[in-house]
Structure formats: C-alpha cells, structure tokens
Amino acid sequence: MKRILLISNGHGEDIIGAALGGALQALGYAVQAVPLVGQGQAYRRAGIPRLGPCQELPSGGFALQSAAALWADLRAGWFSMSRAQYRAVRAAAQGALATLVVGDVYALGVGVVFGGRPLFLMQCRSSLRVGGRPYSVTERLLMRRAVRVYPREPEGAVWLRARGLPQACYLGNPMLDALDEGSLEVSPPYLLLLPGSREDAYQSLPLMLEACRRLRDTALTPVVAWAGLPLDRLELKDYRLEATGRSEGVTHRLSHPDGTVVYLAQRAFGAALRGSRLALSTSGTAAEQAAGYGVPLVGFPTHGPQYTPGFAQTQKRLLGDALMLTEPSPEAVVRAVRAFLSSETLLQRARAAGKAAMGEPGAAARIALDIHQHLQAIEREPAQSRSR
C-alpha cells in the first residue's frame, strides 16, 4: 500500500494531522506519524501508528516562552529525544510516497531536512488576523521546498502567493473536522467548559466550576470537555468526583453539596459542541473549534504554560467577537456569561465572527484529495517524459 509520512508538532497539530490522516486513509493510503511534541494521543485514538519517542516534556511544547521552560525541557532530555525523532523521520521517509507536515517552521524544518519528497505543508498556526508578519523569511524559504502549502485562512494564501509562493492554496481549516464523535447522554443546551489539554486545566477548571455554581439559574447544563489529563491531580473544592463506568461520553460526574452537577465528558467533543450555547475556555485548539461551530467563548488567562495573557490576547485577535476575555475570577466569568446570555446581538456577533475566522468544515477531505491528485500527477510524469 502507498504510504504517507505525517510530521506534527503540538497537541492541536496532532488533532489536525489525525483528521488529515483519516481522510488520506479513506483514499487508500497507509499513514504513519511522528509527533514531535507530546505523546501524539490523537494519532493513537485514530489508529494511526506513531513512530519515534513520544514524550511529554515540562513545557508542553512552549519551551520558547521563557528561559525556565526551555531549561526544564533541556534537562528532561529534549536533545536526545529530538535526535531519536529525526532518525525516526529519516527511516520512515525511506519508501514513503510523500511527507505531510502539520505545524510551524520547526516541523517544516524537520520535514525538509529529514523527510522525503514530495513535501506538503498544512500551516495551521500562523494567521494574518493576529497582526504582524505571519510567516518569517526562514519559513518562506523552507516553504519553497513544498509542492503545496495549505494556510489556515484565505488571507494567508493571498499573502504567500504575493511573495513568490504560487503553491499556496487555501482549502479550509481541517481543525473543524477533527472532532471526537462519541455520544453524550445529557440533554442540551450546554455550558461547555474547555480547560485545555495542558497544565492550565488544573488551574482553570476549579474556577470554572465555581462559576457554574453561580450560573445555576441559566438552565444550561455544565459539561466539561476533558482532554485526557490525569484526573487524580485535579484539586476540587467541595465538588465530589464520581466515575460513571463509561469510557466515552459522560465518564464522570462532579457533584456539589448545593446541588450543582457538572458532567465530565471524554471523546464526545462533536456532540458537546453541537449542543452548546456558550463555552468557558482556557484552551487553544478546542476554543477555535468551538468558535468555528458558532459557540461564543468566555476566556481568562492562567499562569501557563499555554493560556498566558499574551496567548489569550493573540487568540482574541484571531477570533474577534467570538471570544470575550475577562479577569481570572468566578465573578468576572459570571458577568461575561450573563452579558452574552442577555444580548442576542452579542451572541449573533460572536457566532458570525467565529465562523468567519475558522471557515467551513470539510477541509480535511479537500486537502487529502488535493494531495492525492498531486501524487497521481507526479506518477504520470515519468511515463509522459519517456513518451516524448
């Protein structure tokens, strides 16, 4: 079977890579993945083989945010892990029909140096909406080695083509196709809690739960979309965590003595999104997916490693009116939620902004088909040249 190598560098990138991998498998390709950051759980859930060491480092992929984070990763073995990953990429590229990179300049550099040709790039991080120059000179030079570059937004494709990269092509944002589709047993409408997939979740979920107690009168059912972090590290004030015995959908209930019940769901994000009226968020990818499906967001900064004040402001520039940022306190979060719920104008503006920023679902299939057509054209080229 024809094989394609996937390289990605981040939790959100893994989710997108898994969606693209599934679409390529549907076209008859075998797919293998080398996740450069974290354990690549999205590939495991999708049944896509993972190659190389899959290690969670202290920074969670944000080593360059501070010297302390970088030093922690170096002490945890970043150099040896990276060398092993490069060897895995080089070995897997032997015999692969193509390499597909999902990520930023680092993942692209790994693909260019160690991966095989032809090279395809899904650049899912950079956005003109956040201001500045989204693609560095170094990244654009590396992009010239790719036969196709897929930016996350149409403005990106126009910007890149104007700077000498005619292979840039916008086909949508596959982030919207990367949803777990398990069932959810509780009835909507939901107040969706998105604490994120990194250490921020342990800080932000208790605050969100306190806000839920103060929002009991809204008739929204609180549902936590939990990204698989160990639950035994969660410090809960007054809430009691009870397992339901299920492996997907509502896997746990959080009960408070005042009668507040919050449902913790896993592997059912699609159902949670489609039933949500509003979301509380300190997440990256999940927040953007929610905005794309028309769910307004209330966010607040954490101490990191991901949802720092700077990250929150960047996400605000990307999502615009779809995200309302507040101070990290239950009172401020409750005020923001009530502001949304009391104004249909704010809700409609938020839904429109989210969909404008994220595009329409179906991009994974469109990109996979485009890759397939390029590979078919490359296969035909030798025969045509011989006939001439």
C-alpha positions in Angstrom: 0.0 0.0 0.0 1.2 3.5 -0.8 2.4 5.2 2.4 2.5 8.8 3.6 4.5 10.1 6.5 3.0 12.7 8.8 5.0 15.1 11.0 3.4 17.4 13.5 4.5 19.5 16.5 1.8 20.1 19.0 -1.5 18.8 20.5 -3.6 20.8 18.1 -1.4 19.9 15.2 -1.7 16.2 16.1 -5.5 16.5 16.1 -5.4 18.1 12.6 -2.8 15.5 11.5 -5.1 12.7 12.6 -8.0 14.2 10.7 -5.9 14.5 7.5 -4.5 11.0 8.1 -8.0 9.6 8.3 -9.0 11.4 5.1 -5.9 10.0 3.3 -6.6 6.5 4.6 -10.1 6.8 3.1 -8.4 7.4 -0.3 -6.3 4.2 0.1 -3.1 5.4 1.6 -1.3 4.0 4.6 -0.3 6.7 7.1 2.4 6.8 9.8 3.0 9.8 12.1 6.0 11.3 14.0 4.6 13.6 16.7 7.4 16.0 17.7 5.6 17.3 20.8 3.9 15.2 23.4 2.6 11.7 23.1 0.5 12.0 20.0 -2.6 10.7 21.6 -4.8 12.0 18.7 -3.0 9.5 16.4 -3.4 6.7 18.9 -7.2 7.3 19.1 -7.4 7.5 15.3 -5.5 4.2 14.9 -2.5 5.8 13.1 0.8 4.3 14.0 3.2 6.6 15.9 6.9 6.4 15.3 9.8 7.7 17.4 9.8 8.7 21.1 6.5 10.2 22.2 7.5 12.0 25.4 5.7 14.8 27.3 8.2 17.5 28.3 7.6 20.0 31.1 6.8 23.0 28.8 4.1 21.2 27.0 5.5 22.4 23.7 6.0 26.0 24.8 9.7 25.9 25.6 10.4 29.3 23.9 8.0 31.2 26.1 10.6 31.5 28.9 14.2 30.6 29.8 12.9 28.5 32.7 10.6 26.4 30.4 13.5 25.9 27.9 15.9 24.8 30.6 13.3 22.4 32.0 12.8 20.8 28.6 16.6 20.5 28.1 17.0 18.9 31.5 14.2 16.5 30.7 16.1 15.2 27.6 15.0 17.3 24.7 18.2 16.8 22.8 18.3 13.0 22.9 14.5 12.8 22.3 14.8 15.1 19.2 17.7 13.2 17.8 15.7 10.0 18.0 12.7 11.7 16.4 14.9 12.9 13.5 16.2 9.3 13.0 12.6 8.1 13.0 11.6 10.6 10.4 14.5 9.7 8.1 13.8 6.0 8.4 10.1 6.4 7.8 10.7 8.6 4.8 12.6 5.8 3.0 9.9 4.2 0.8 7.2 6.7 1.7 5.4 8.2 -1.2 5.3 11.7 0.4 5.7 13.7 3.6 2.9 15.8 5.0 4.0 18.4 7.7 1.3 19.8 10.0 2.8 22.7 12.1 5.1 25.7 12.1 8.6 26.4 10.9 10.2 23.9 13.3 8.1 21.0 12.0 8.7 22.2 8.4 12.4 22.3 9.0 12.4 18.7 10.3 10.4 17.7 7.2 12.7 19.5 4.8 15.9 18.1 6.4 14.9 14.6 7.3 11.7 13.9 5.4 11.1 12.6 1.9 9.9 14.3 -1.3 7.4 15.4 -2.4 6.6 17.6 0.7 3.2 19.0 1.6 2.6 21.6 4.4 -0.5 22.3 6.4 0.4 25.6 8.2 -2.3 25.6 10.9 -0.7 28.1 13.4 0.1 31.4 11.6 -2.6 33.9 10.9 -2.7 37.3 9.4 -5.6 38.1 11.7 -3.3 38.4 14.7 -1.2 41.1 13.1 2.4 41.4 12.1 4.3 39.2 9.6 2.8 35.7 10.0 5.5 33.8 8.1 9.1 34.6 8.7 11.7 34.8 5.9 13.2 31.5 7.1 9.8 29.8 6.9 9.0 31.1 3.5 12.4 29.8 2.2 11.6 26.4 3.6 8.1 26.6 2.1 9.7 26.7 -1.4 10.7 23.0 -0.8 7.0 22.1 -0.6 4.9 21.3 -3.6 1.8 22.6 -1.8 1.3 24.9 1.1 -2.1 25.0 2.8 -2.6 28.1 5.1 -5.4 28.1 7.7 -7.2 31.1 6.1 -7.7 32.6 2.6 -5.7 35.8 3.5 -2.7 33.6 4.2 -2.8 32.1 0.7 -3.1 35.5 -0.9 -0.2 36.9 1.2 2.1 34.0 0.4 1.4 34.0 -3.4 2.1 37.7 -3.5 5.6 36.8 -2.0 6.6 34.3 -4.6 4.9 31.1 -3.3 2.3 30.2 -6.0 1.9 26.7 -4.4 0.0 28.3 -1.5 -3.6 27.2 -1.7 -6.5 27.7 0.8 -8.8 24.8 1.0 -10.2 25.4 4.5 -9.2 24.7 8.1 -9.2 20.9 8.9 -9.3 21.8 12.6 -13.1 21.8 12.2 -13.1 18.1 11.0 -11.0 16.9 14.0 -13.8 16.1 16.4 -14.4 13.0 18.5 -17.9 11.8 17.7 -18.9 9.8 20.7 -22.4 10.2 22.1 -23.3 12.4 25.0 -26.1 11.2 27.3 -27.1 14.5 28.9 -29.6 16.8 27.2 -28.6 20.2 25.8 -28.3 23.2 25.9 -24.8 23.0 27.5 -22.5 25.5 29.2 -19.3 23.9 27.8 -16.1 24.0 29.9 -12.9 23.9 27.9 -10.0 23.9 30.4 -7.5 22.8 27.8 -5.1 19.9 27.3 -2.1 21.3 29.3 -1.3 22.1 32.9 -3.5 25.2 32.7 -6.5 22.9 33.1 -5.7 22.2 36.7 -5.7 25.9 37.4 -8.8 26.9 35.3 -11.3 24.1 35.9 -11.8 24.8 39.6 -12.5 28.5 38.8 -14.9 27.4 36.0 -16.7 25.0 38.5 -17.2 27.9 40.9 -18.7 30.0 38.1 -21.1 27.1 37.3 -22.4 27.2 40.9 -23.3 30.9 40.4 -25.0 30.2 37.0 -27.4 27.5 38.1 -30.3 29.8 37.2 -29.4 29.9 33.5 -30.8 26.4 32.8 -27.6 25.4 30.9 -26.2 22.0 31.7 -22.4 22.3 32.5 -20.3 19.9 30.6 -16.5 19.7 30.8 -14.8 18.6 27.6 -11.8 16.9 29.3 -8.7 16.3 27.1 -7.4 13.2 28.9 -5.1 14.7 31.6 -4.8 12.6 34.8 -7.8 13.3 36.9 -6.0 12.4 40.2 -4.1 15.7 40.0 -7.3 17.7 40.0 -7.8 19.6 43.2 -11.5 20.2 43.7 -13.0 22.4 46.4 -16.3 20.8 47.7 -17.0 19.0 44.5 -17.1 15.2 44.6 -15.8 13.3 41.5 -17.7 10.1 40.7 -16.9 7.8 37.8 -19.9 6.6 35.7 -18.1 3.5 34.4 -18.2 4.7 30.8 -15.1 5.0 28.7 -16.5 7.7 26.5 -19.3 10.3 26.7 -20.0 11.2 30.3 -17.2 9.4 32.1 -17.5 11.3 35.5 -19.9 13.5 37.4 -18.9 16.4 39.6 -21.4 17.0 42.4 -21.5 19.9 44.9 -23.4 19.9 48.2 -25.6 22.8 46.9 -27.0 20.6 44.2 -24.8 21.7 41.3 -23.9 18.8 39.0 -21.3 19.1 36.3 -20.7 16.3 33.7 -17.2 15.5 32.6 -17.2 14.1 29.0 -14.4 12.5 27.0 -14.2 11.5 23.3 -17.6 13.2 22.6 -16.5 16.7 21.6 -18.6 16.9 18.5 -21.8 16.2 20.3 -20.7 18.7 23.1 -20.1 21.5 20.6 -23.3 21.0 18.7 -25.3 21.2 21.9 -23.5 24.1 23.5 -24.9 27.6 23.8 -21.8 29.1 25.4 -18.3 28.0 26.5 -15.8 28.9 29.2 -12.3 28.4 27.8 -8.6 28.4 28.6 -7.8 26.2 25.6 -6.2 26.6 22.2 -7.4 24.2 19.5 -10.7 23.4 21.3 -11.6 27.1 21.6 -11.0 27.7 17.9 -13.1 24.6 17.0 -15.9 25.9 19.2 -15.8 29.3 17.6 -15.9 27.7 14.2 -19.1 25.8 15.2 -20.7 29.1 16.4 -20.2 28.7 20.1 -19.4 32.0 21.8 -16.4 31.9 24.3 -15.6 33.4 27.6 -11.9 33.1 28.4 -9.5 34.2 31.1 -5.7 34.0 31.4 -3.8 31.4 33.5 -0.2 31.1 34.8 0.5 28.9 31.8 2.2 27.1 30.2 -0.3 27.8 27.4 -3.1 30.2 28.1 -1.0 33.1 29.4 -2.2 36.7 29.0 -0.1 37.0 25.8 -1.6 33.8 24.3 -5.1 34.9 25.3 -4.7 38.3 23.5 -3.4 36.6 20.4 -6.4 34.3 20.4 -8.7 37.3 20.8 -7.2 39.0 17.8 -7.7 35.7 15.8 -11.3 35.1 16.9 -12.5 38.7 17.4 -16.0 39.0 18.8 -16.3 35.2 19.2 -14.1 35.5 22.4 -14.8 37.7 25.4 -11.8 37.9 27.7 -12.2 38.5 31.5 -10.2 38.6 34.7 -9.5 35.1 36.1 -12.1 35.2 38.8 -15.5 33.5 39.1 -17.2 36.8 39.5 -15.8 38.2 36.2 -16.6 35.0 34.3 -20.2 35.0 35.5 -20.6 38.7 34.5 -19.3 37.9 31.0 -21.6 34.8 30.6 -24.6 36.9 31.7 -23.6 39.7 29.3 -23.7 37.2 26.4 -27.0 35.5 27.5 -28.7 38.8 27.9 -27.9 40.1 24.5 -28.9 38.3 21.3 -26.8 40.9 19.4 -23.7 39.8 21.2 -24.4 36.2 20.6 -25.1 36.6 16.9 -21.9 38.8 16.5 -19.9 36.1 18.3 -21.2 33.3 16.1 -20.6 35.2 12.9 -17.0 36.1 14.0 -16.1 32.5 14.9 -17.3 31.2 11.6 -15.6 33.9 9.6 -12.3 33.1 11.4 -12.5 29.4 11.0 -14.2 28.7 7.7 -16.4 25.7 6.8 -16.0 22.1 7.8 -14.8 19.5 5.2 -11.2 20.8 4.7 -9.6 17.5 5.7 -11.2 15.7 2.8 -10.5 18.6 0.3 -6.8 18.7 1.3 -6.4 14.9 1.2 -8.0 14.9 -2.3 -5.6 17.7 -3.5 -2.6 15.7 -2.2 -3.9 12.6 -3.9 -4.3 14.5 -7.2 -0.8 15.9 -7.0 0.7 12.4 -6.3 -1.2 11.0 -9.3 0.2 13.8 -11.5 3.7 13.1 -10.2 3.3 9.4 -11.0 2.3 10.2 -14.6 5.2 12.5 -15.3 7.9 9.8 -16.0 5.7 8.0 -18.5 4.9 11.2 -20.3 8.6 12.3 -20.4 9.5 8.8 -21.8 6.9 9.1 -24.5 8.4 12.3 -25.7 
